[in-house]
Each structure stands twice: as structure tokens, then as C-alpha cells.
Amino acid sequence: MSNRWVHERKGEHYYKKAKEEGYRSRSVFKLKQINSKFKVFEHAMNVLDLGAAPGGWLQVASEEMMEEEGLILGVDLKEIKPIYVDNVATIVGDVRDLEVQQEILDAFKGKADVIMSDMAPDVMGQWDVDQYRQIHLARIALKLCDNLLKGDGWFIVKIFQGGEHIKYIREVRDMFKYVKNFKPLASRRKSSERYIVARYLRKDRKLPSEFRPEIVVEEEEDTEPIPGDQLFFEETS
Ligand SMILES: C[S@@+](CC[C@H](N)C(=O)[O-])C[C@H]1O[C@@H](n2cnc3c(N)ncnc32)[C@H](O)[C@@H]1O
């Protein structure tokens, strides 16, 4: 039996199962498998879902969460058809856009218990470029954790393995104490997709370098040399 055949059958199986069970995407089974291992929705009130269209992960979050108050917010470039559950809201926008990031922060009254990102760009077919663009989206999700996630909240993020992902995992470790690399069964075996599941934000956390505030070095005014300073620069022969 060829690997490709197994691979396609698996995709087909989850596709059919999603349709039969009324889910909007095959990806729901990945999140269900993540949740059954890590119990990320236990006691969760506020959840942010980045790259939420067509809404499969929003369906899972609303099913798994026990709390009736709180907010499940989905954000995507594409419109998400309404999910008729009281505490689910959506924003149409690009998470790379600073205004959209602010809109997300404003939407939550408190902090989030779970921030999850299944974001992936439209692939252009040039693997290193596609992978870099995907990791860039994962970095923005990490940046939002810095401002929005509770100290003991969960972070779940999809990454594509390639040149950049090792560096990204190091960045997640700079932010969180607990970091796991997980491949759900529902994810095609041969795909480079992985999910990073992290928890416990570090107090002394460091954001990925591209988001760190620039350190402004004030230029010193010219000063007279202190007598004796020149001794350090004297050349000896
Ligand atoms: C694999 S799909 C998500 C499926 C979703 N988890 C579900 O179960 O229905 C990836 C999504 O990421 C979104 N996306 C890609 N780039 C984005 C960006 N810059 N801002 C917001 N969403 C983005 C895409 O529009 C796409 O809907």
C-alpha cells in the first residue's frame, strides 16, 4: 500500500467525519486531539482563535468550554459565517495589521485563558518563502500572548517545519516555561505541520527580536578628555 494512498485516505476520512458530524473543517479533530491530551479548555472563559475561518476551532471551543460567560473571539482575513452561540464573536482582518491587533486587545475585558493559532498563508509553492511567511504569523500570535494571555494560560500554535522553525521554538521557550511539540493523529503524517503547545508565561520573558522595543542610545556630547585617559590609547612599540 503506497504512503500517498494512506495519506489521502486519512485526509478523506477526517473530511467525511467532519461533514457527518456537522463541523466546518477537518482541523477540528486536530484541536480535539490537542485538547484531550492537554485539557486546554478546562476552566477557560476567554479564548482567542487566530486564523479562525471557516470556524471549526470556534465550534470545538464553544463545545468544550464549561463557562457560559466570557468570550470566544475568532479573527480571520475571511468572513466567518455566524456561529449561533452567545459568546462567540468574530473580526474580519489581517492580524499583521497593528489596528487589528489593537481591536483584539480591546475586545477582551480581562486576559485570555487560551490563545490558539491555526493560521497559514496561501502557499505560493516556494517552500522557504511559504514557511517564513507562516512562521511570521506564528510570531504575531506569540506577540499577542505577551499582552493578552493569563500567566497560566495556554498557547497553541501551528508551525510548518523548515529552516525557521527551530529558531521559533527557541523564541517560544524564551516566553514560556512549558513547551511541547505535538503532532495530532488527525494531521497528515507526511505534512510538515506541527503544533506547539505552551503554558506558563515567564516573568522575565523576551519577545522575538523583531518585536523588542528599540533601545535608543543617546549620543553623548563631545567632552574634554579626562587627564590620563589618553594613556589607554597610547601605542607601545
Ligand atoms: C487552516 S485555516 C484555519 C482553519 C480553522 N482552524 C478551522 O478549524 O476552521 C487557516 C486560516 O488562516 C487565515 N489567515 C492566514 N493569514 C492570515 C492573516 N494574516 N490574518 C488573519 N488570518 C489569516 C486564513 O484565511 C485561513 O482561514
Ligand as a Chemical Component Dictionary entry (heavy atoms), coordinates in Angstrom:
data_LIG
# 
_chem_comp.id                   LIG 
_chem_comp.type                 NON-POLYMER 
_chem_comp.pdbx_formal_charge   0 
_chem_comp.three_letter_code    LIG 
# 
loop_
_chem_comp_atom.comp_id 
_chem_comp_atom.atom_id 
_chem_comp_atom.alt_atom_id 
_chem_comp_atom.type_symbol 
_chem_comp_atom.charge 
_chem_comp_atom.model_Cartn_x 
_chem_comp_atom.model_Cartn_y 
_chem_comp_atom.model_Cartn_z 
_chem_comp_atom.pdbx_ordinal 
LIG C1  C1  C 0  -6.170  26.234 8.163  1  
LIG S1  S1  S 1  -7.200  27.622 8.121  2  
LIG C2  C2  C 0  -7.896  27.652 9.726  3  
LIG C3  C3  C 0  -8.971  26.614 9.943  4  
LIG C4  C4  C 0  -9.698  26.809 11.277 5  
LIG N1  N1  N 0  -8.852  26.478 12.401 6  
LIG C5  C5  C 0  -10.924 25.946 11.344 7  
LIG O1  O1  O 0  -10.903 24.916 12.021 8  
LIG O2  O2  O -1 -11.933 26.288 10.728 9  
LIG C6  C6  C 0  -6.051  28.946 8.182  10 
LIG C7  C7  C 0  -6.675  30.331 8.190  11 
LIG O3  O3  O 0  -5.657  31.317 8.451  12 
LIG C8  C8  C 0  -6.135  32.521 7.882  13 
LIG N2  N2  N 0  -5.084  33.534 7.761  14 
LIG C9  C9  C 0  -3.956  33.491 7.006  15 
LIG N3  N3  N 0  -3.259  34.627 7.106  16 
LIG C10 C10 C 0  -3.937  35.426 7.977  17 
LIG C11 C11 C 0  -3.722  36.750 8.479  18 
LIG N4  N4  N 0  -2.656  37.462 8.101  19 
LIG N5  N5  N 0  -4.638  37.283 9.327  20 
LIG C12 C12 C 0  -5.738  36.550 9.695  21 
LIG N6  N6  N 0  -5.978  35.292 9.248  22 
LIG C13 C13 C 0  -5.111  34.742 8.403  23 
LIG C14 C14 C 0  -6.648  32.061 6.520  24 
LIG O4  O4  O 0  -7.541  32.998 5.954  25 
LIG C15 C15 C 0  -7.313  30.719 6.866  26 
LIG O5  O5  O 0  -8.702  30.868 7.017  27 
# 
loop_
_chem_comp_bond.comp_id 
_chem_comp_bond.atom_id_1 
_chem_comp_bond.atom_id_2 
_chem_comp_bond.value_order 
_chem_comp_bond.pdbx_ordinal 
LIG C1  S1  SING 1  
LIG S1  C2  SING 2  
LIG S1  C6  SING 3  
LIG C2  C3  SING 4  
LIG C3  C4  SING 5  
LIG C4  N1  SING 6  
LIG C4  C5  SING 7  
LIG C5  O1  DOUB 8  
LIG C5  O2  SING 9  
LIG C6  C7  SING 10 
LIG C7  O3  SING 11 
LIG C7  C15 SING 12 
LIG O3  C8  SING 13 
LIG C8  N2  SING 14 
LIG C8  C14 SING 15 
LIG N2  C9  SING 16 
LIG N2  C13 SING 17 
LIG C9  N3  DOUB 18 
LIG N3  C10 SING 19 
LIG C10 C11 SING 20 
LIG C10 C13 DOUB 21 
LIG C11 N4  SING 22 
LIG C11 N5  DOUB 23 
LIG N5  C12 SING 24 
LIG C12 N6  DOUB 25 
LIG N6  C13 SING 26 
LIG C14 O4  SING 27 
LIG C14 C15 SING 28 
LIG C15 O5  SING 29 
# 
